[in-house]
Amino acid sequence: MTDPRLPARFGFTLTRKVGNAVERNRVRRRMRAIAWELVHDGLSGRDIVVRGLPKSIGADWKVLHTELTSAVREGANTR
């Protein structure tokens, strides 16, 4: 378990099924920006691994932001 005083840490994994390297990196950068927002808003004391799925290539920013944020918030309620 991570120290609750430390900011949350995120890890991202995307397989080749998600797309070529350019597409995977674009999705990873977007998810990293969303994770930064969550940490900046005070998310702490957790290690979170995000698995990017092929649908994430076509997802616009708003959809990706909503999905990732809600998944992290739901995970917070299960602790």
C-alpha positions as CSV (number, residue, x, y, z in Angstrom):
1,M,0.0,0.0,0.0
2,T,1.2,3.5,-0.8
3,D,1.6,6.2,1.7
4,P,-1.7,8.2,1.8
5,R,0.3,11.4,2.0
6,L,2.0,10.8,-1.4
7,P,0.3,11.7,-4.7
8,A,-1.2,8.8,-6.7
9,R,1.0,7.0,-9.2
10,F,-0.3,6.0,-12.6
11,G,1.0,3.4,-15.0
12,F,-0.3,2.9,-18.5
13,T,-0.3,-0.1,-20.8
14,L,-1.4,-0.2,-24.4
15,T,-1.0,-3.2,-26.7
16,R,-0.5,-3.2,-30.4
17,K,-4.2,-3.9,-30.8
18,V,-4.7,-0.2,-29.8
19,G,-2.9,0.9,-33.0
20,N,0.5,1.8,-34.3
21,A,3.1,3.6,-32.1
22,V,1.9,7.1,-33.0
23,E,-1.7,6.3,-32.0
24,R,-0.7,4.5,-28.8
25,N,1.5,7.4,-27.8
26,R,-1.3,9.9,-28.5
27,V,-3.7,7.9,-26.3
28,R,-1.0,7.5,-23.6
29,R,-0.3,11.3,-23.6
30,R,-4.0,12.0,-23.2
31,M,-4.4,9.6,-20.4
32,R,-1.3,11.0,-18.7
33,A,-2.8,14.5,-18.9
34,I,-6.0,13.3,-17.3
35,A,-4.0,11.5,-14.6
36,W,-2.1,14.7,-13.9
37,E,-5.4,16.6,-13.4
38,L,-6.6,14.0,-10.9
39,V,-3.3,14.1,-8.9
40,H,-3.4,17.9,-9.1
41,D,-7.0,17.8,-7.7
42,G,-5.7,15.9,-4.7
43,L,-5.8,12.2,-5.6
44,S,-3.3,10.5,-3.3
45,G,-2.2,7.2,-1.7
46,R,-2.8,4.9,-4.6
47,D,-1.1,3.1,-7.4
48,I,-3.4,2.9,-10.5
49,V,-2.7,0.9,-13.7
50,V,-4.7,1.9,-16.8
51,R,-5.1,-0.5,-19.6
52,G,-5.9,1.3,-22.9
53,L,-8.3,-0.6,-25.1
54,P,-8.7,-0.3,-28.9
55,K,-11.8,1.9,-28.6
56,S,-9.6,4.6,-27.0
57,I,-8.1,5.5,-30.3
58,G,-11.3,7.0,-31.6
59,A,-12.4,8.5,-28.3
60,D,-12.3,12.3,-28.1
61,W,-10.9,14.1,-25.1
62,K,-14.2,14.5,-23.3
63,V,-15.2,10.9,-23.5
64,L,-11.7,9.7,-22.5
65,H,-11.7,12.2,-19.6
66,T,-15.1,11.1,-18.4
67,E,-14.3,7.4,-18.6
68,L,-11.0,7.6,-16.8
69,T,-12.1,10.0,-14.2
70,S,-15.2,7.9,-13.3
71,A,-13.2,4.7,-13.3
72,V,-10.7,6.2,-10.8
73,R,-13.5,7.7,-8.6
74,E,-15.4,4.3,-8.6
75,G,-12.2,2.5,-7.6
76,A,-11.8,5.0,-4.7
77,N,-15.2,4.0,-3.4
78,T,-14.3,0.3,-3.3
79,R,-11.5,0.7,-0.9
